[in-house]
Amino acid sequence: MPDKLSREQLKNLRISGEVLASALREASSFIKPGITTLSLDEIAERALRRQGAIPSFKNYYVSGAGRFPASLCVSINEELVHGIPRDERVLKDGDIVSLDLGANFRGMFTDMAITVGAGRVEPRDKKLIDLTKKVLDEAINFIKPGIKTGDLGNFIENYVKTAGFVVIRDLVGHGVGVAPHSKPQVPNFGEKGSGTTISEGMVLALEPMVSTLGHEIKTDRDGWTIKMAQGQRCAHFEHTVLIIKNGAEIITK
């Protein structure tokens, strides 16, 4: 069982989620051909700090990669996650762009990601984006106390497979709340009845990652950016949810 959050922690968790969702919406509204990914990072960070939150990814340390140099992860087309914003990286018409942002409000952490098209997006890419968003919505409707993480992963994978796409297997959702990343792991695949039991009071980052072909990934030379190994396009959506008596409350809204 997770440690029960205090009333003050729950209050700050919800504020963290609201601030994060607002900042990510603001940054995504600027996505268009011609904008730099560094500009998007600056917009997102300003929006968080303006509302009293701290970006939880900036300077986040991972052994072997070092400290992440930005607040916002901006991943384009075949890039799945952890893309580093750069002033020389300019969005082009038809790009699909994943934005992943974390917030820390008074010690309560939330995590959220969306994928957005820049300009005119190919129908196949639009279908990929729409499906990934839809499966996150359906996963939130599916999750409740008593099920296993394997039940949830099995549901997500089958939903995606039925639509003709593939879930990523080497990266997973996770616990969040009192830390940016914590137990349990929440895979987007699995066997029914396997894994960790989901219980009331857990705070989880659910994050389907979907590609048009295989699930194999590779790390870019920058040590951070994770790409699809076959160069295909991919999408990523994420919400922070609080497990409640009969289901899940979306915190990042």
C-alpha positions as CSV (number, residue, x, y, z in Angstrom):
1,M,0.0,0.0,0.0
2,P,1.3,3.5,-0.8
3,D,1.8,6.0,2.1
4,K,-1.4,8.0,2.3
5,L,-0.9,11.6,1.2
6,S,-1.8,14.3,3.7
7,R,-4.6,16.8,2.9
8,E,-1.9,19.4,2.2
9,Q,0.0,17.1,-0.1
10,L,-3.2,16.3,-2.0
11,K,-4.0,20.0,-2.3
12,N,-0.5,20.7,-3.7
13,L,-0.6,17.7,-6.0
14,R,-3.8,19.0,-7.6
15,I,-2.3,22.5,-8.0
16,S,0.9,21.0,-9.5
17,G,-1.3,19.2,-12.0
18,E,-3.3,22.2,-12.9
19,V,-0.2,24.4,-13.3
20,L,1.5,21.7,-15.5
21,A,-1.5,21.2,-17.8
22,S,-1.8,25.0,-18.2
23,A,1.9,25.4,-19.0
24,L,1.9,22.5,-21.5
25,R,-1.2,23.9,-23.2
26,E,0.5,27.2,-23.5
27,A,3.6,25.8,-25.0
28,S,1.7,23.5,-27.5
29,S,-0.3,26.5,-28.7
30,F,2.9,27.9,-30.2
31,I,3.7,24.8,-32.3
32,K,3.8,25.8,-35.9
33,P,6.4,25.6,-38.8
34,G,9.2,28.0,-38.1
35,I,9.4,28.0,-34.3
36,T,12.5,26.6,-32.6
37,T,12.3,23.9,-30.0
38,L,14.3,26.1,-27.6
39,S,11.5,28.7,-27.8
40,L,9.0,26.1,-26.8
41,D,11.2,25.2,-23.8
42,E,11.4,28.8,-22.8
43,I,7.7,29.3,-23.0
44,A,7.0,26.2,-20.9
45,E,9.5,27.1,-18.2
46,R,8.2,30.7,-17.9
47,A,4.6,29.4,-17.7
48,L,5.5,27.0,-14.8
49,R,7.5,29.5,-12.8
50,R,4.9,32.2,-13.3
51,Q,2.4,30.0,-11.5
52,G,4.8,29.1,-8.7
53,A,6.1,25.7,-9.9
54,I,9.6,24.5,-10.7
55,P,10.3,22.4,-13.8
56,S,11.2,18.9,-12.5
57,F,13.2,17.7,-15.5
58,K,15.7,20.6,-15.6
59,N,19.0,19.3,-14.3
60,Y,17.5,15.9,-13.7
61,Y,20.4,13.5,-13.3
62,V,20.6,10.1,-15.0
63,S,23.7,8.0,-14.7
64,G,25.5,7.8,-18.0
65,A,23.6,10.7,-19.5
66,G,24.4,13.5,-17.0
67,R,21.9,16.3,-16.2
68,F,19.1,17.1,-18.6
69,P,19.7,20.7,-19.8
70,A,16.2,21.9,-20.3
71,S,12.7,22.0,-18.7
72,L,10.7,20.6,-21.7
73,C,11.5,17.5,-23.7
74,V,10.7,18.1,-27.4
75,S,10.8,15.0,-29.6
76,I,10.1,15.2,-33.3
77,N,8.9,12.5,-35.8
78,E,11.0,9.4,-35.2
79,E,12.1,10.7,-31.8
80,L,10.1,9.2,-29.0
81,V,11.1,10.9,-25.8
82,H,13.8,13.1,-24.1
83,G,14.6,15.3,-27.1
84,I,16.7,18.2,-26.1
85,P,15.4,21.7,-27.2
86,R,17.9,23.6,-29.3
87,D,17.9,27.0,-30.9
88,E,19.0,25.5,-34.3
89,R,16.1,23.0,-34.3
90,V,13.2,24.5,-36.3
91,L,9.8,22.8,-36.8
92,K,8.8,22.1,-40.3
93,D,5.4,21.7,-41.9
94,G,4.2,18.1,-41.3
95,D,6.3,17.4,-38.3
96,I,4.7,15.6,-35.3
97,V,6.0,16.9,-32.0
98,S,5.9,15.3,-28.6
99,L,6.1,17.7,-25.6
100,D,6.9,16.1,-22.2
101,L,6.9,18.3,-19.1
102,G,7.2,17.8,-15.4
103,A,6.2,20.2,-12.5
104,N,7.2,20.4,-8.9
105,F,4.8,22.5,-6.8
106,R,5.9,22.6,-3.1
107,G,7.3,19.1,-3.3
108,M,4.5,17.4,-5.2
109,F,5.5,16.2,-8.7
110,T,3.3,15.7,-11.8
111,D,4.1,14.6,-15.3
112,M,2.3,15.1,-18.6
113,A,3.0,14.7,-22.3
114,I,1.1,15.4,-25.6
115,T,1.9,15.0,-29.3
116,V,0.9,17.7,-31.7
117,G,1.2,18.2,-35.4
118,A,2.9,21.2,-36.9
119,G,1.1,22.6,-39.9
120,R,-0.4,20.0,-42.3
121,V,0.0,16.5,-40.9
122,E,-0.3,13.3,-43.0
123,P,-3.5,11.3,-42.4
124,R,-1.4,8.3,-41.1
125,D,0.3,10.6,-38.6
126,K,-3.0,12.1,-37.5
127,K,-4.4,8.6,-37.0
128,L,-1.3,7.7,-34.9
129,I,-1.7,10.8,-32.7
130,D,-5.4,10.3,-32.3
131,L,-5.1,6.6,-31.4
132,T,-2.4,7.3,-28.8
133,K,-4.5,10.0,-27.1
134,K,-7.5,7.8,-27.2
135,V,-5.8,4.8,-25.6
136,L,-4.6,7.0,-22.7
137,D,-8.2,8.1,-22.2
138,E,-9.5,4.5,-22.3
139,A,-6.7,3.4,-19.9
140,I,-7.8,6.0,-17.4
141,N,-11.4,4.8,-17.7
142,F,-10.2,1.2,-17.2
143,I,-7.9,1.6,-14.2
144,K,-9.2,1.1,-10.7
145,P,-8.1,-0.3,-7.3
146,G,-7.6,-4.1,-7.3
147,I,-6.4,-4.6,-10.9
148,K,-2.8,-5.5,-11.6
149,T,-0.4,-3.4,-13.7
150,G,-0.4,-6.4,-16.1
151,D,-4.1,-6.1,-16.6
152,L,-3.7,-2.4,-17.5
153,G,-0.8,-3.1,-19.8
154,N,-2.6,-6.0,-21.5
155,F,-5.6,-3.7,-22.1
156,I,-3.4,-0.9,-23.6
157,E,-1.4,-3.2,-25.9
158,N,-4.5,-5.0,-27.3
159,Y,-6.2,-1.7,-27.9
160,V,-3.2,-0.4,-29.8
161,K,-2.6,-3.7,-31.7
162,T,-6.3,-3.8,-32.8
163,A,-5.8,-0.3,-34.4
164,G,-2.8,-1.5,-36.4
165,F,-0.1,0.1,-34.3
166,V,2.6,-1.0,-31.8
167,V,3.4,-0.1,-28.2
168,I,6.9,0.6,-27.0
169,R,8.2,-2.0,-24.6
170,D,11.5,-0.6,-23.2
171,L,10.0,2.5,-21.7
172,V,7.1,2.5,-19.2
173,G,4.9,4.6,-17.0
174,H,5.7,5.0,-13.3
175,G,4.8,6.2,-9.9
176,V,4.9,9.9,-9.3
177,G,3.7,12.4,-6.6
178,V,6.3,12.7,-3.9
179,A,9.1,12.1,-6.4
180,P,9.5,12.6,-10.2
181,H,9.8,8.8,-10.7
182,S,9.0,6.0,-8.2
183,K,7.5,2.5,-8.0
184,P,5.6,0.9,-9.4
185,Q,6.5,0.6,-13.1
186,V,3.4,0.8,-15.3
187,P,4.1,-0.9,-18.7
188,N,1.9,-0.5,-21.7
189,F,1.9,-4.2,-22.2
190,G,1.6,-7.3,-20.0
191,E,-0.2,-10.4,-19.0
192,K,-3.5,-10.4,-17.2
193,G,-3.1,-11.0,-13.5
194,S,0.6,-10.1,-13.4
195,G,2.5,-7.3,-11.9
196,T,1.8,-4.9,-9.0
197,T,-1.7,-4.5,-7.5
198,I,-3.0,-1.0,-8.1
199,S,-4.4,0.4,-4.9
200,E,-6.3,3.5,-3.8
201,G,-4.1,6.5,-3.1
202,M,-1.4,5.6,-5.7
203,V,-0.3,8.5,-7.9
204,L,0.7,7.2,-11.3
205,A,2.0,8.6,-14.6
206,L,0.2,6.7,-17.3
207,E,2.0,7.2,-20.6
208,P,1.2,5.1,-23.7
209,M,4.0,5.4,-26.4
210,V,3.0,4.1,-29.8
211,S,4.8,3.6,-33.1
212,T,3.7,2.7,-36.7
213,L,6.1,-0.3,-37.0
214,G,8.2,-2.2,-34.5
215,H,9.0,-1.3,-30.9
216,E,12.8,-1.2,-31.0
217,I,14.4,2.0,-29.8
218,K,17.9,3.5,-29.7
219,T,19.6,6.4,-27.9
220,D,21.0,9.3,-29.9
221,R,24.6,10.5,-29.7
222,D,23.5,13.3,-27.3
223,G,22.9,10.6,-24.7
224,W,19.3,11.6,-24.1
225,T,17.1,11.5,-27.1
226,I,15.4,8.1,-27.6
227,K,14.5,7.4,-31.2
228,M,12.7,4.6,-33.1
229,A,15.4,2.2,-34.4
230,Q,13.7,1.9,-37.8
231,G,13.2,5.6,-38.2
232,Q,9.4,5.4,-38.1
233,R,7.1,8.0,-36.5
234,C,5.8,7.7,-33.0
235,A,3.5,9.4,-30.5
236,H,3.4,9.9,-26.7
237,F,0.6,11.0,-24.4
238,E,0.8,11.1,-20.6
239,H,-1.4,12.1,-17.6
240,T,-0.8,12.0,-13.9
241,V,-3.7,10.2,-12.1
242,L,-4.7,9.6,-8.5
243,I,-6.2,6.2,-7.9
244,I,-9.5,6.7,-6.0
245,K,-12.2,4.4,-4.7
246,N,-13.9,3.6,-8.0
247,G,-11.3,4.6,-10.6
248,A,-8.9,7.4,-11.3
249,E,-8.9,11.2,-11.0
250,I,-6.9,13.0,-13.7
251,I,-4.6,15.4,-11.9
252,T,-3.1,17.0,-15.0
253,K,-6.1,18.8,-16.3
